[in-house]
Amino acid sequence: MRRCCFMVALWLVPGAAASAATTADCIANVRLEDRGPERAPSLAVAFTCRTDGTVRFVADSAATTAHLRDARDGSDSPIEGGDGTWSVQARGGNATLRYSFDLSAYARDVDRVTAAVERGGAAMAILSTWLPEPRLPSGAVPVIDIRVAAPPELKAAIALPPVDGGWRLQGTTVRFAGYGVIGRFDREQMRLPAAGGGSATLDIARLDGALAVSRPELMDWIRKTALAHVEYWQGFTTSRVLLAVVPTPGRPRVVFGRVVPGGGVSVMLQVGSRATSPELWDDWILPHEFVHTGMPMITGRANWFMEGAATYVEPVIRARAGFKREAEVWREWIEQMPRGLSALRSGMSGGSPYWGGGLFMLLSDIEIRRATSGAKGLEHCLRGALRAGGDMTPAERWPLATFAQRCDTALGRPVMAMMLERHLGRSVEVDLPALWRDLGVTLNGARIETDDSAPLAWIRRILVMGGA
Ligand SMILES: [Zn+2]
């Protein structure tokens, strides 16, 4: 069972400007109204767009429409929006929609981590659950600033780049923006070295709810997982990530994880209330989601490439950080890689995207080491593409050929282009027993045995732990 996912969506709207706008087209002023420690706050919103025409504010779902109350225009006249669309005629160059939103009732009704949940006095919610989409007369996708005013006991953490006094949504629609956490919650902002130089921020919002692990244990695990990621990529892979930790009653382990990249990267992580510290250190979901943040959205039917990289690289990152033994990585690969064979047989058009892509990455890593006499590996390919601008910001959507070209520039040899040529649209039968034999690695019962006289033993020795 996969316990993760990566929201694949065409969130980038054609023509949406990726360059920095100096002013926003719309501003959402949000006032948080306290409802005590057991309920998420209510939102009083004034959403204004600069225009001379009519703006249609469109709710994402019927559930949003049901909880959006008291809609009025800038002059306080009620506006009908029973069908989920509120049309506001501009006055004096501005169209304003005012409304109140019962975030607590919404989160209780919906109660899904992919949309919104309430824990104690806070709600974690995807932005579009409480913010309607403004449709401007020009048809342009607006740049939206969100500003939050709150009494001291309440706060908001939103997965968008900060701008003066708030956050900015740019280059994507409200519908594809990520998570925010609003209300009373525990927050820690970790500074990490960024892959592009300077520093990155991991903004951790831990919602209310009992956990078997203590706060220091939880934060230590998150910090060291982030640092293991930093070690592999030589820096954190995106300048800012919101990590929303959602305690989940009655469950062991990490229950589910999901990354949403629109507008700014957010990672949602459900941690079981019974999860022990060893279970957290043994889990793959958070490091897997972090790998996604280091790659761009790849266009076309390339989900296998993104999931394959995350599946293959995650245990390598954990082994290099000392969370997992090298032999355990080989055992996992020998046991799981057969699940990828059908994908390679289908020319990467079917089968498991996780293990099909994972097997492709294993073969690519071996080819890169072979072609560079061990000087470089898959990490150099991934780092090269990242440094060429390929992180998970929504402005970055690359065809696979572009990724391969930037990877190969970093390698100094066209290995990834050759691998795509070999596997895309061509059925390849991979002889895994022969591959393990050539690498000199055998699973004997539960034990991994190695043979240094095997022809590719020199590659096996550097594949997991790195080094020339
Ligand atoms: Zn994934």
Boltz pocket constraint, residues with backbone or C-beta under 6 A from the ligand:
constraints:
  - pocket:
      binder: B
      contacts: [[A, 4], [A, 5], [A, 6], [A, 288], [A, 289], [A, 292], [A, 306], [A, 307], [A, 310]]
      max_distance: 6.0
